Amino acid sequence: MSTAGLRVAIVGGCAAGKSTLARALRARGIDAWPVAQEHSIIADLWRHQSPDVLVLLDASLEVVRSRRRDATWPRFLWELQQLRLADARAHADILICTDTLDCVQVTENVLDQLAVQTARAAERDTP
């Protein structure tokens, strides 16, 4: 089964790689979009567009500060974002820590996991 036609929502904190991953997946024919869940008090904002797959990208505070080129980016904001991502984390189909991965590695990891999930779904649907 192909990953084409899948609807993929991507959540994560600031600078985790949501927009970059969404662009990379769209370039491969997958309907993917970043959700600004980390900025919303609506716990299940990620559900509103009915994705088939929910991807959560994690990044540590130290990595976020490095990517933002701001060593003073506030810990309390990172912690607040983690709280706002709790529902998405609990429901994520794919969870990836991006701390040590570049954008190509993140994309390949997600594509591999999507392929496994679609293959399993196809097996379940086969009589």
C-alpha positions as CSV (number, residue, x, y, z in Angstrom):
1,M,0.0,0.0,0.0
2,S,1.3,3.5,-0.9
3,T,1.7,6.4,1.5
4,A,0.2,8.6,-1.2
5,G,-3.3,9.8,-0.1
6,L,-2.3,9.8,3.6
7,R,-3.2,12.8,5.6
8,V,-0.4,13.5,8.1
9,A,-0.6,16.1,10.9
10,I,2.8,17.1,12.4
11,V,3.1,18.6,15.9
12,G,6.0,19.5,18.1
13,G,7.5,22.3,20.0
14,C,9.1,25.4,18.4
15,A,12.1,24.5,16.2
16,A,11.4,20.8,16.3
17,G,11.2,20.6,12.5
18,K,7.4,20.6,11.8
19,S,7.4,22.9,8.8
20,T,10.5,21.4,7.3
21,L,9.1,17.8,7.6
22,A,5.7,18.9,6.2
23,R,7.4,20.4,3.1
24,A,9.5,17.3,2.6
25,L,6.4,15.0,2.8
26,R,4.4,17.2,0.5
27,A,7.2,17.0,-2.0
28,R,6.7,13.2,-2.0
29,G,3.0,13.4,-2.6
30,I,1.8,13.1,1.0
31,D,-0.8,15.5,2.3
32,A,1.1,16.8,5.4
33,W,0.8,20.0,7.4
34,P,2.2,21.4,10.6
35,V,-0.2,22.1,13.5
36,A,0.7,24.9,15.9
37,Q,-0.5,22.7,18.8
38,E,2.3,24.1,21.0
39,H,0.7,27.5,20.9
40,S,-2.9,26.5,21.5
41,I,-4.9,25.9,24.7
42,I,-7.1,23.6,22.6
43,A,-5.7,20.2,23.7
44,D,-6.8,18.3,20.5
45,L,-6.3,21.0,17.9
46,W,-4.4,18.4,15.9
47,R,-7.6,16.4,15.4
48,H,-9.5,19.2,13.7
49,Q,-8.4,18.3,10.2
50,S,-8.9,14.6,10.7
51,P,-5.4,13.3,10.0
52,D,-4.8,9.6,9.2
53,V,-1.5,9.8,11.0
54,L,-0.2,12.1,13.8
55,V,3.6,12.7,13.9
56,L,5.1,14.3,17.0
57,L,8.6,15.8,16.7
58,D,10.5,16.3,20.0
59,A,13.4,18.6,20.6
60,S,15.2,19.3,23.9
61,L,15.4,22.8,25.3
62,E,19.1,22.9,24.5
63,V,18.5,22.0,20.9
64,V,15.7,24.4,20.5
65,R,17.9,27.2,21.8
66,S,20.6,26.2,19.4
67,R,18.3,26.1,16.4
68,R,16.7,29.4,17.3
69,R,20.2,30.9,17.9
70,D,19.0,32.2,21.2
71,A,20.7,30.8,24.3
72,T,18.3,32.6,26.5
73,W,15.1,31.3,25.0
74,P,12.9,30.7,28.1
75,R,12.6,27.3,29.7
76,F,9.1,28.2,30.9
77,L,8.0,28.5,27.3
78,W,9.5,25.1,26.4
79,E,7.8,23.6,29.4
80,L,4.5,25.2,28.5
81,Q,4.7,23.8,25.0
82,Q,5.4,20.3,26.4
83,L,2.2,20.6,28.4
84,R,0.2,21.8,25.4
85,L,1.6,18.8,23.4
86,A,0.5,16.2,26.1
87,D,-2.7,15.1,24.3
88,A,-0.9,14.9,20.9
89,R,2.0,12.9,22.5
90,A,-0.5,10.4,24.0
91,H,-2.1,9.9,20.6
92,A,0.9,10.2,18.3
93,D,1.3,7.4,15.8
94,I,5.0,8.3,15.2
95,L,7.2,10.1,17.8
96,I,10.7,11.2,16.8
97,C,13.3,13.0,18.8
98,T,15.0,15.3,16.3
99,D,17.9,16.4,18.6
100,T,20.6,14.4,16.8
101,L,18.9,14.1,13.3
102,D,19.1,16.4,10.3
103,C,16.0,17.1,8.2
104,V,16.8,14.3,5.7
105,Q,17.1,11.8,8.5
106,V,13.9,12.9,10.1
107,T,12.1,12.7,6.7
108,E,13.5,9.2,6.0
109,N,12.6,8.0,9.5
110,V,9.0,9.2,9.1
111,L,8.7,7.7,5.6
112,D,10.0,4.4,6.8
113,Q,7.5,4.4,9.7
114,L,4.6,5.4,7.4
115,A,5.5,2.6,5.0
116,V,5.4,0.1,7.9
117,Q,2.1,1.4,9.1
118,T,0.5,1.3,5.7
119,A,1.8,-2.2,5.1
120,R,0.3,-3.4,8.4
121,A,-3.0,-1.7,7.5
122,A,-3.0,-3.4,4.1
123,E,-2.4,-6.8,5.8
124,R,-5.3,-6.3,8.2
125,D,-7.6,-5.3,5.3
126,T,-6.7,-8.4,3.2
127,P,-9.2,-11.1,3.6
